[in-house]
Structure formats: structure tokens, C-alpha cells
Amino acid sequence: MQIRFAAGFGILLVLAGAALWLFARDTEFFWFRGGPLGAVLVVVGVIDIVSALRTDRRKL
């Protein structure tokens, strides 16, 4: 099974969000704090992965 670009991008979002949430909770990026921004990136990444897998299974 090939990993599509959307699923790969979702995995990168989950990894980046987890790193922000774990290691940079108090760091500020412009007006965002690392912890909440990391949690949002994880949620968006999971949604991206799920949507990519759902469309992948419909093609089979």
C-alpha cells in the first residue's frame, strides 16, 4: 500500500505537533504558544491521515 502525499503530510504534522507540545510548551511563536499550537497540529494531522486513508480504501 502506497503512502500518499496527504497521509505523509499528516504524519509530518502529527510529529511536528507532538514535538511542539512535548518540548516547547512555553515557547511563543508570534502570538501562539507551543503547547496549544502543537495540539492543534496533531488534531489536523490525524484528520488529514484519516481522510487520506478513507479515500484510499474507496479506490480499492
Rosetta blueprint (number, residue, H / E / L):
1 M L
2 Q L
3 I L
4 R L
5 F H
6 A H
7 A H
8 G H
9 F H
10 G H
11 I H
12 L H
13 L H
14 V H
15 L H
16 A H
17 G H
18 A H
19 A H
20 L H
21 W H
22 L H
23 F H
24 A L
25 R L
26 D L
27 T L
28 E E
29 F E
30 F L
31 W L
32 F E
33 R E
34 G H
35 G H
36 P H
37 L H
38 G H
39 A H
40 V H
41 L H
42 V H
43 V H
44 V H
45 G H
46 V H
47 I H
48 D H
49 I H
50 V H
51 S H
52 A H
53 L H
54 R H
55 T H
56 D H
57 R H
58 R H
59 K H
60 L L
